[in-house]
Amino acid sequence: MDTLKAIENLAKKAQEEKTPAFDVAERVLLRIRTEEEGSFGFVAFDVFASLSAVAASVVAYFSIGVLRSLTSPLMQFITPLQEVRLW
């Protein structure tokens, strides 16, 4: 019971405390303005992402062509055996 009373007293004290009030709007606006000026990094990232997407498309195009030419991946192992005569 003493523990509950102590917790209730702490809760009442916490409710009675006043939160400090301060204005951060000017600092936030200043930070947003400075980040907009330094947006060169995003342009470089966009160029890199675009080149990566083009490279991935080229690899996918050639991969699909190779995949279509293979009937079965195991055929590469069976093909030499078809030429060998057993008798």
N, C-alpha and C positions, 0 to 999 in steps of 0.2 A: 504494500500500500504506500509505503514511503516513496518508492520509485515512481509510482503513478502520480503522486502529489508533486514530486520534483519535475516530472515531465509536463504536468499541467501548468506549473509555475513558469517553466521555460517557454511554453507555448503562449501564455498570457503576455510575458515580457516581449516575446518576438512580435506579437500583434500590436503592442503599444509602441514599438520602435517606429520612427519615421525614416523613410528611405530618403537618401540624399538626392536632390534634384539638380541636374546639370545638363546643359545644352551641348549636344555633339553634332548638330546639323551642319555647322560651318566646317568642321573637320571632315565630315563625311563627304560633303560637296567638293571640298578641296581634293580629297583623295580620288574621287571619281573623275574630276577634271584632269588630274595628273596621269591617271591610268589611260584615259582616252588619247592623250598625246603620245604615249609610249606604246601604241598598238602595232608597232612594226613586227613584233614577235608573232602576232597572229597571222600576219600576211605570210611570213616565212613558213609557219606551220601549215597554212592552207596550201601553199605550193608543194610542200613536202607530202601532205596527205593526198593531193591530186596526183602527183607522180607515183606514189605508192599504189593508188587505185588503178592507174593505167598499167603499171607493171603487173599487178595482180590479174587484170583482165587479159593481158597478153599470155601470161602463164596458164590461165584457165582455158583460153582458146586452144593453145597447143596441147594441153592435157586432155581436153575432150577429143581432139583429133587422134591422139595416141590411144586413148581408151577405146575409141570406135574401131581402131585397126586391130586391136587384140580381141580375139574371140573368147579366150579364157587365159588367165595368167599361167595356168598349169600346162598349156599347150607348148610352151617353150621347152618344157622338160620332156614331153611326149614326142615331139617332132623328130628328134634324132633317132628315137627307137623305131619309128615307122620305116626308116631306111635300112635297118639291120635285118638280115634274113636269119631266122632261127633254124631252118632246115635246109 
